[in-house]
Every structure is written in C-alpha cells, then in structure tokens.
Amino acid sequence: MKLTGLIAAPFTPFDAQSNLDVSLVPAYAAFLQERGVSGVFVNGSTGESLSLSMAERKATAEAWMAAGSDLTVIVHVGCNCVPEAQELAAHAQSIGAAAIGAMPPCFFRPKLDGVLDYCEAIAAAAPELPFYYYHIPSMTGVEIRIVDFLTQGGARIPTLNGAKFTYEDLMDFQQSLDLEDGRFNLLFGRDEILLAGLAAGAKGAVGSTYNYMPQVYLQAIKAFEAGDMATARACQAKSQALVDILKDSVNGIACGKVIMAMIGMDCGPARMPLPQFDDAKKAWLKSRLDEIDFFSW
C-alpha cells in the first residue's frame, strides 16, 4: 500500500469538560474530505493519544471508521505498555482500519534493537494490516536512523510498510525513500518544510495543520509538480507564518483546536496537561491570525 496526498492528524473531539465526544466525528470527517484531505492518522500526537484511556482510543478509532467518509483511516496504536499496544493493534484490525502506526515508548526509550523488538510484537498482533513506524524524536526522545530501521525491520516484520517521518533529517528521509528500489512508503511529517520533503521525493504527508489549511498545501503540491517554485515557496511561507504562531502560543495542539473552532469545526478544548485558552489568549490568537491574513486563505 502506498498512501499519497494529504493525511490529516485529527484532533480528538472533546466536550467543554474535556470528555470524549465522538458524535462530532462524522461532521469532522466530512469537513476534511470536502477540503481535499485523503486520509486521517487517528490517535496520534495531535489526537492527544497518550492522554486518552484505552477505551477512549478504541471509541475514537471506531467513530472514524463509522463516519461514512472515503477517508483512509490509519490508527496509531503505540503505548508505553506493549500488551496495550498489541490490544489496540488487534482492535484496529477488527474494525477494518487501513493500517496501523506506532511511536516508540517515550519513558524507557529503546535503541534500534529495542525499537525493532517493540514494533515486531505490535505488528504481529494485527497481521493483516500494513504497519508504519511513527518517527517523532522531538516528542519521544528516541533517535534512530529510519533507513537502518527499515533495512533491518523489512526482514523481521512482514507487514512493515514504511514510516511516518516527523523529523528534519532529509538525508535519512531520502535514503529511506530510495531503499530497495522504493519498497517503503514514507509519509512526510513536518508541515512547515513540506516543500523540502517534496523535493526529496515525498508523495504523501501527515500533519496537524492539514486540519485547518489543507488548501494552502494542496496549492503548494500542485505548483511544485508544475515546476512553479515561486508559488510553491509562497505557500510554504504561509505555512511557516502559521507555525510561528503555534510556537508562540506555548502549545500547538491546544492552539490548533482553537483555530478549528474559529473556522467552524469546534473540536472542544485540549485535555490536561495541555494548556487552556482563556478569552485573552483567544483574542491574542485572533489578532495574530489576522496579521497573516489567515482567514482569507
């Protein structure tokens, strides 16, 4: 399986008290599909997965599968507890997900051999589903070379399909993409440098800002493919201006949820320990978004 296009990393919808509210998912799925998104990577970092219970993660995955859209659903199943990750993997297979992914443990952080053992055990619990390693060392603290992981993992994990690559090492990304004549599917995960990923050969990308500004990235991809680098760079500059605001806001996930509410797809607040946005902080965000003319995009 080769996933392509923009794959959103959806926010997990909560009510005002930060309780899970999956009733919002069908409208959310339609919102994304109408804007040209091709799939969703559910229960990942943007979805606050490690702040959710097992039951909540299963309910969220089920809701996306039942949403009635044509979106490809990939379910993140990584946990610090391997048996729980295996349970989530088996559950994803039972509900008909298209694929699974797993970030590595982030407390007892393994080296390459440990990551391979961990992924092999999880993938074996869902033997019918393509498996993606979720590479995000800025959050997990686990730094390995993906080309090494794929080289060794390809011989050990029959369902290994590729990696979600959320890192800046473009050499590792391109080498991984070219490995074994392009055997593996590499999904680029840094929205603010997508253009660099495209130049390295990316055909698919997963990101949080694809929730609320996919049209900018779709225009960038179209321009890149047409050789119109001026337009492509202008689109990437918009992305970078937005990401600067996310960084200044203290937490990009909590900020992104407020942006979603501002554009008509309210997913509720972020859950503790992520920060809450009071009226003053929302006003600050609105002012910053107006400065970059975000609402006209």
C-alpha positions as CSV (number, residue, x, y, z in Angstrom):
1,M,0.0,0.0,0.0
2,K,1.3,3.4,-0.9
3,L,-0.5,6.3,0.8
4,T,-0.4,9.6,-1.0
5,G,-1.7,13.1,-0.7
6,L,-2.5,15.0,2.5
7,I,-3.4,12.9,5.5
8,A,-4.6,14.9,8.5
9,A,-3.7,14.2,12.0
10,P,-7.1,14.9,13.5
11,F,-7.7,16.4,16.9
12,T,-9.7,14.2,19.3
13,P,-13.1,15.9,19.9
14,F,-14.0,16.7,23.5
15,D,-16.9,18.5,25.1
16,A,-16.4,21.6,27.2
17,Q,-15.3,19.5,30.2
18,S,-12.7,17.6,28.1
19,N,-14.8,14.4,27.9
20,L,-14.6,12.4,24.7
21,D,-17.4,13.4,22.3
22,V,-17.2,11.1,19.2
23,S,-20.6,12.4,18.0
24,L,-18.6,15.2,16.3
25,V,-16.5,12.8,14.1
26,P,-18.9,12.4,11.2
27,A,-19.1,16.2,10.6
28,Y,-15.3,16.4,11.1
29,A,-14.7,13.7,8.6
30,A,-17.0,15.5,6.0
31,F,-15.2,18.8,6.8
32,L,-11.8,17.3,5.9
33,Q,-12.9,15.3,2.9
34,E,-14.6,18.4,1.4
35,R,-11.3,20.2,1.6
36,G,-9.3,17.6,-0.3
37,V,-7.7,15.6,2.6
38,S,-7.2,12.0,1.5
39,G,-6.9,10.3,4.9
40,V,-6.6,10.6,8.7
41,F,-3.9,9.3,11.1
42,V,-6.1,8.9,14.2
43,N,-5.0,8.9,17.9
44,G,-1.5,10.3,17.2
45,S,0.3,13.3,18.8
46,T,-2.3,15.8,17.6
47,G,-5.0,13.5,18.9
48,E,-3.5,13.6,22.4
49,S,-3.3,9.8,22.3
50,L,-1.2,9.3,25.4
51,S,-3.7,11.4,27.3
52,L,-6.6,9.1,26.4
53,S,-7.7,5.9,28.0
54,M,-7.7,2.6,26.1
55,A,-11.4,2.7,25.9
56,E,-11.3,6.3,24.5
57,R,-8.7,5.4,21.9
58,K,-10.9,2.4,20.7
59,A,-14.0,4.5,20.7
60,T,-12.3,7.3,18.7
61,A,-11.0,4.8,16.1
62,E,-14.4,3.2,15.8
63,A,-16.0,6.6,15.2
64,W,-13.7,7.4,12.4
65,M,-14.3,4.0,10.8
66,A,-18.1,4.5,11.1
67,A,-18.0,8.2,9.8
68,G,-19.2,7.2,6.4
69,S,-16.4,9.1,4.5
70,D,-14.0,7.9,1.9
71,L,-11.0,8.9,4.1
72,T,-8.3,6.3,4.5
73,V,-8.1,5.6,8.3
74,I,-4.7,4.8,9.8
75,V,-4.8,4.2,13.6
76,H,-1.9,5.0,15.9
77,V,-1.6,2.2,18.5
78,G,1.7,2.9,20.2
79,C,1.9,2.8,24.0
80,N,4.5,2.6,26.7
81,C,2.8,-0.7,27.6
82,V,3.4,-3.3,24.9
83,P,0.4,-5.5,25.7
84,E,-1.9,-2.5,25.5
85,A,-0.4,-1.5,22.1
86,Q,-1.0,-5.1,20.9
87,E,-4.6,-4.9,22.1
88,L,-5.1,-1.6,20.2
89,A,-3.5,-3.1,17.1
90,A,-5.8,-6.1,17.2
91,H,-8.7,-3.8,17.7
92,A,-7.8,-1.6,14.7
93,Q,-7.7,-4.8,12.5
94,S,-11.0,-5.9,13.8
95,I,-12.8,-2.7,12.9
96,G,-11.3,-2.6,9.4
97,A,-8.7,0.1,9.6
98,A,-6.5,0.6,6.5
99,A,-3.2,0.5,8.5
100,I,-1.6,1.0,11.9
101,G,1.3,3.0,13.2
102,A,3.2,3.1,16.4
103,M,5.5,5.7,18.0
104,P,8.1,4.1,20.3
105,P,7.9,4.1,24.2
106,C,8.9,7.5,25.5
107,F,9.8,6.8,29.1
108,F,12.0,3.7,28.8
109,R,13.4,4.8,25.5
110,P,14.8,2.0,23.4
111,K,17.7,1.9,21.0
112,L,17.3,0.5,17.5
113,D,17.2,-3.2,18.6
114,G,14.6,-2.4,21.2
115,V,12.5,-0.4,18.7
116,L,12.6,-3.4,16.3
117,D,11.5,-5.8,19.0
118,Y,8.7,-3.5,20.1
119,C,7.4,-2.9,16.5
120,E,7.6,-6.6,15.7
121,A,5.5,-7.5,18.7
122,I,2.9,-4.9,17.9
123,A,2.7,-5.7,14.2
124,A,2.2,-9.4,14.9
125,A,-1.0,-8.5,16.8
126,A,-2.5,-7.2,13.5
127,P,-1.0,-9.4,10.8
128,E,-3.4,-8.3,8.1
129,L,-2.6,-4.6,8.4
130,P,0.3,-2.6,7.0
131,F,2.5,-1.3,9.8
132,Y,4.1,2.2,9.9
133,Y,6.8,3.2,12.4
134,Y,6.0,6.7,13.8
135,H,9.2,8.6,13.9
136,I,8.9,11.8,16.0
137,P,12.1,12.1,18.1
138,S,11.3,15.6,19.2
139,M,8.4,14.2,21.3
140,T,9.6,10.6,22.1
141,G,13.3,11.3,22.6
142,V,14.0,8.1,20.5
143,E,16.5,8.9,17.8
144,I,17.3,6.2,15.3
145,R,18.0,6.3,11.6
146,I,14.9,5.2,9.7
147,V,17.0,3.8,6.9
148,D,18.5,1.4,9.4
149,F,15.2,0.6,11.0
150,L,13.6,-0.2,7.6
151,T,16.7,-2.2,6.4
152,Q,16.5,-4.5,9.5
153,G,12.8,-4.3,10.0
154,G,12.0,-5.3,6.5
155,A,13.4,-8.7,7.2
156,R,11.7,-9.1,10.5
157,I,8.3,-7.5,10.2
158,P,6.3,-9.0,7.3
159,T,3.7,-6.1,7.4
160,L,6.2,-3.3,7.6
161,N,5.0,-0.7,5.1
162,G,7.1,2.4,6.0
163,A,7.3,5.2,8.4
164,K,5.6,8.5,9.3
165,F,8.7,10.7,9.3
166,T,8.4,13.7,11.5
167,Y,11.9,14.9,11.6
168,E,14.3,17.3,9.8
169,D,16.9,14.8,8.7
170,L,16.3,14.9,5.0
171,M,19.2,12.7,4.2
172,D,17.7,9.9,6.2
173,F,14.3,10.6,4.7
174,Q,15.6,10.4,1.1
175,Q,17.8,7.3,1.8
176,S,14.8,5.6,3.4
177,L,12.6,6.5,0.4
178,D,15.1,5.1,-2.1
179,L,15.8,2.0,-0.1
180,E,15.3,-1.3,-2.0
181,D,14.0,0.5,-5.1
182,G,11.4,2.4,-3.2
183,R,9.9,-0.5,-1.3
184,F,8.7,1.5,1.6
185,N,6.0,4.2,1.9
186,L,7.5,7.3,3.7
187,L,5.0,9.9,4.9
188,F,6.5,13.3,5.5
189,G,5.5,14.8,8.8
190,R,6.9,18.3,9.1
191,D,4.2,20.6,7.6
192,E,6.4,23.7,7.8
193,I,9.1,22.2,5.4
194,L,6.8,20.1,3.2
195,L,8.4,21.6,0.1
196,A,11.7,20.2,1.2
197,G,10.0,16.8,1.6
198,L,8.6,17.0,-1.9
199,A,12.0,17.8,-3.3
200,A,13.3,14.7,-1.5
201,G,10.6,12.6,-3.1
202,A,7.7,12.6,-0.7
203,K,4.3,11.7,-2.3
204,G,2.3,11.6,1.0
205,A,2.3,13.7,4.1
206,V,0.7,13.6,7.6
207,G,0.2,16.8,9.6
208,S,-1.8,18.7,12.1
209,T,-2.2,21.9,10.1
210,Y,-3.8,20.0,7.3
211,N,-6.9,20.1,9.5
212,Y,-7.4,23.8,9.0
213,M,-5.4,24.9,6.0
214,P,-5.1,22.0,3.6
215,Q,-5.8,24.2,0.6
216,V,-2.5,26.0,1.1
217,Y,-0.6,22.7,0.9
218,L,-2.6,21.4,-2.0
219,Q,-1.7,24.5,-3.9
220,A,1.9,24.1,-2.9
221,I,1.9,20.5,-4.2
222,K,0.2,21.4,-7.4
223,A,2.7,24.3,-8.0
224,F,5.7,22.1,-7.2
225,E,4.5,19.4,-9.6
226,A,4.1,22.1,-12.3
227,G,7.6,23.5,-11.7
228,D,6.1,26.8,-10.3
229,M,8.6,27.1,-7.5
230,A,7.7,30.8,-6.7
231,T,4.1,29.8,-5.9
232,A,5.2,26.7,-4.0
233,R,7.6,28.8,-1.9
234,A,4.9,31.4,-1.3
235,C,2.5,28.7,0.0
236,Q,5.2,27.3,2.2
237,A,5.9,30.8,3.6
238,K,2.2,30.9,4.7
239,S,2.6,27.6,6.5
240,Q,5.7,28.9,8.3
241,A,4.0,32.0,9.3
242,L,1.2,29.9,10.9
243,V,3.6,27.6,12.6
244,D,5.4,30.6,14.1
245,I,2.1,31.5,15.8
246,L,1.7,27.9,17.0
247,K,5.2,28.0,18.6
248,D,4.5,31.4,20.2
249,S,1.2,30.1,21.6
250,V,3.0,27.7,24.1
251,N,1.3,24.6,22.7
252,G,0.4,24.0,19.0
253,I,-2.2,21.3,19.7
254,A,-4.2,23.4,22.1
255,C,-3.8,26.4,19.7
256,G,-4.9,24.3,16.8
257,K,-8.1,23.3,18.5
258,V,-8.9,27.0,19.0
259,I,-8.3,27.6,15.3
260,M,-10.6,24.8,14.4
261,A,-13.4,26.4,16.4
262,M,-12.7,29.8,14.7
263,I,-13.2,28.2,11.3
264,G,-16.4,26.4,12.2
265,M,-15.3,22.9,13.2
266,D,-15.2,23.1,17.0
267,C,-13.4,20.0,18.5
268,G,-13.5,21.3,22.1
269,P,-10.6,22.2,24.3
270,A,-7.3,20.3,24.8
271,R,-7.1,18.0,27.8
272,M,-4.7,18.4,30.7
273,P,-1.8,18.6,30.9
274,L,-2.0,20.8,27.8
275,P,-2.9,24.4,28.4
276,Q,-6.3,26.0,28.1
277,F,-7.0,29.2,26.1
278,D,-8.9,31.9,28.0
279,D,-10.6,34.8,26.3
280,A,-7.5,36.9,26.4
281,K,-5.4,34.2,24.8
282,K,-8.1,33.6,22.1
283,A,-8.1,37.3,21.4
284,W,-4.3,37.3,21.0
285,L,-4.5,34.3,18.6
286,K,-7.2,36.0,16.5
287,S,-5.1,39.1,16.3
288,R,-2.0,37.1,15.2
289,L,-4.1,35.2,12.6
290,D,-5.4,38.5,11.2
291,E,-1.9,39.8,10.9
292,I,-1.0,37.0,8.4
293,D,-4.5,37.2,6.7
294,F,-5.1,33.6,7.7
295,F,-8.9,33.7,7.3
296,S,-8.7,34.7,3.6
297,W,-6.7,31.5,2.8
